[in-house]
Amino acid sequence: RKEVEQDPGPFNVPEGATVAFNCTYSNSASQSFFWYRQDCRKEPKLLMSVYSSGNEDGRFTAQLNRASQYISLLIRDSKLSDSATYLCVLPEGGNNRKLIWGLGTSLAVNP
Amino acid sequence: EPEVTQTPSHQVTQMGQEVILRCVPISNHLYFYWYRQILGQKVEFLVSFYNNEISEKSEIFDDQFSVERPDGSNFTLKIRSTKLEDSAMYFCASRVPSGRASSISGANVLTFGAGSRLTVL
């Protein structure tokens, strides 16, 4: 299994839809996880941190399944502005000095 | 909101030339990083820097690469002799030490600069 694996998509959804992405990871010792958002040719920006079973922030919910080693990101009531690539990120080891990145899942929200 | 600034935003250079990419991290941050992203590929870790020395580097960060923080504010990445495959977006990032973060979640959060696009011809 790759360190961090994501379905690259693209996911094409209409405005208002609910969409979910999964990310699988290989290091069972990973304790923290991040979802970053990256717009085309821009820097990654932190969307959510996940330290326990999950996290929720408005329309965004992240859930962690340690037994199956995957984390998910759920976006409810999607907006046009949600169109971006969503990157699953794990710190390597426990020192947080080095982040391991997924390739990202591309989301296009259509009017 | 504090931000990490990077210059230049885009540099075009000839193969074999030296390139210096500059970053000004957030002022109270003490950990600094360089990442790169080749077009269409994953973001890749290059190097981390703390207390004026490299704390970790990846296989990509070979002898052609170097980092320094010459004046306590700028954090630079130098590529001595650029290759075609060095063409990428280079992102600088910084973070606050864990003990100084306002929350557990804040301790591990990297703030990225907008990136410097390097094109090697």
Chai-1 contact restraints between the chains, C-beta under 6 A:
chainA,res_idxA,chainB,res_idxB,connection_type,confidence,min_distance_angstrom,max_distance_angstrom,comment,restraint_id
A,S32,B,N108,contact,1.0,0.0,6.0,A-B,restraint_1
A,E43,B,F91,contact,1.0,0.0,6.0,A-B,restraint_2
A,E43,B,F112,contact,1.0,0.0,6.0,A-B,restraint_3
A,E43,B,A114,contact,1.0,0.0,6.0,A-B,restraint_4
A,E43,B,G115,contact,1.0,0.0,6.0,A-B,restraint_5
A,P44,B,F112,contact,1.0,0.0,6.0,A-B,restraint_6
A,L46,B,V109,contact,1.0,0.0,6.0,A-B,restraint_7
A,S49,B,S105,contact,1.0,0.0,6.0,A-B,restraint_8
A,N96,B,N108,contact,1.0,0.0,6.0,A-B,restraint_9
A,R97,B,S48,contact,1.0,0.0,6.0,A-B,restraint_10
A,R97,B,S55,contact,1.0,0.0,6.0,A-B,restraint_11
A,R97,B,E56,contact,1.0,0.0,6.0,A-B,restraint_12
A,K98,B,F45,contact,1.0,0.0,6.0,A-B,restraint_13
A,K98,B,E56,contact,1.0,0.0,6.0,A-B,restraint_14
A,W101,B,K42,contact,1.0,0.0,6.0,A-B,restraint_15
A,W101,B,V43,contact,1.0,0.0,6.0,A-B,restraint_16
A,L103,B,K42,contact,1.0,0.0,6.0,A-B,restraint_17
